[in-house]
């Protein structure tokens, strides 16, 4: 009897252990990004190698999956055809970003790392801080053992909180992480590996622990210790410990007062706490160390204008940055915004047009040009044309739809106006002003039930909106039930 009880207890313990193990496995896989799960034999191999920690083989297996599943010449691995296609594209447009990125990847694959950096520099001339270009630049620098430059490239990319657009960019980062890990122990670049795992943490939270470990090694070894502290601070912030994160950023600044990432990220945390003085000090210091960095100039001038209402100083900062780097589209755009805000529409239009000349794919600049043309200069037809250009570049921007809706309403084309305002709300528009404009257009179109429903939504958000109440009253009077009574 005693042996039977012992056997039952062992089985129960085994079941509990298996259940616990299953929960751990389920939790791990549930927080992995979908990119790790690909429906093919190579995709399964990639996941297995990734879980083992062999990132080089994992990247190769995922790339084999991509070759079989894609119609893109580069992704298919057709090197000759991909190169010819990219070179033809550059003949027609020397600033074609996708073609330049294709050639950069082909150069990295062929070991022509300086040539790759040349192509990537051309991308960054067109699109400052282009995420994929910076990732690939980090890969090329790392393969050339220029680890400081690789870390700088990743700093510039990661500060924007974006992810890459090209699956091959991710695979290059995964592969280079494996290559660096496979180096002899004494040759492994600790800070670069901390950054590589910090990047991978975006898609798999388990890399946070690994990134912290490499960062601690980098600090002990004096390997870009300030950037290693930044990695610790960023992960602490992601894990919800803002106080500890700020402490790590302060340590980074003690090592290197010019660490821009430490300053700008600390400024964001101070902003979230409502500590305007500390936020100002951090951004002012960042600007003093990097007066032509568009990211810094935009953040600092925004603080000056939007939080301190010092519009003239904000414009002085932005204009000084443009004077130092007149072909930088990010700086031009920041200055243009302030000129527009202060009513100098001619200068704003000039700068936005220069922005577009440097970066023809900048949908926001096209949108701002259209807004100035249509609403400040009265050139509605020209504005509509530019809005449609912006829409083709980025159909997710709600402001393009509201701009078109407003202009079509002004021109008396209520059907088009309704179409674009409705699309605006499908793409994230949410202000009661835009909603009330749509209500008014419904009323003009004789769609009284839609008018009543629309104004009800406005009044639910703002019960004291007299304009909405008035329009609703007129709409209700025109409903069939109201007429019958």
Secondary structure as GFF3:
##gff-version 3
##sequence-region A 1 485
A	DSSP	alpha_helix	2	30	.	.	.	ID=ss1
A	DSSP	three_ten_helix	34	36	.	.	.	ID=ss2
A	DSSP	alpha_helix	41	52	.	.	.	ID=ss3
A	DSSP	alpha_helix	55	69	.	.	.	ID=ss4
A	DSSP	alpha_helix	73	76	.	.	.	ID=ss5
A	DSSP	alpha_helix	79	92	.	.	.	ID=ss6
A	DSSP	alpha_helix	97	109	.	.	.	ID=ss7
A	DSSP	alpha_helix	113	126	.	.	.	ID=ss8
A	DSSP	alpha_helix	131	143	.	.	.	ID=ss9
A	DSSP	alpha_helix	147	158	.	.	.	ID=ss10
A	DSSP	alpha_helix	167	181	.	.	.	ID=ss11
A	DSSP	three_ten_helix	185	187	.	.	.	ID=ss12
A	DSSP	alpha_helix	190	201	.	.	.	ID=ss13
A	DSSP	alpha_helix	207	221	.	.	.	ID=ss14
A	DSSP	alpha_helix	225	238	.	.	.	ID=ss15
A	DSSP	alpha_helix	242	255	.	.	.	ID=ss16
A	DSSP	alpha_helix	260	273	.	.	.	ID=ss17
A	DSSP	alpha_helix	276	289	.	.	.	ID=ss18
A	DSSP	alpha_helix	294	302	.	.	.	ID=ss19
A	DSSP	pi_helix	303	307	.	.	.	ID=ss20
A	DSSP	alpha_helix	311	324	.	.	.	ID=ss21
A	DSSP	alpha_helix	329	341	.	.	.	ID=ss22
A	DSSP	alpha_helix	345	358	.	.	.	ID=ss23
A	DSSP	alpha_helix	363	371	.	.	.	ID=ss24
A	DSSP	pi_helix	372	376	.	.	.	ID=ss25
A	DSSP	alpha_helix	380	393	.	.	.	ID=ss26
A	DSSP	alpha_helix	398	410	.	.	.	ID=ss27
A	DSSP	alpha_helix	414	426	.	.	.	ID=ss28
A	DSSP	alpha_helix	432	444	.	.	.	ID=ss29
A	DSSP	alpha_helix	448	461	.	.	.	ID=ss30
A	DSSP	alpha_helix	466	477	.	.	.	ID=ss31
A	DSSP	alpha_helix	480	484	.	.	.	ID=ss32
###
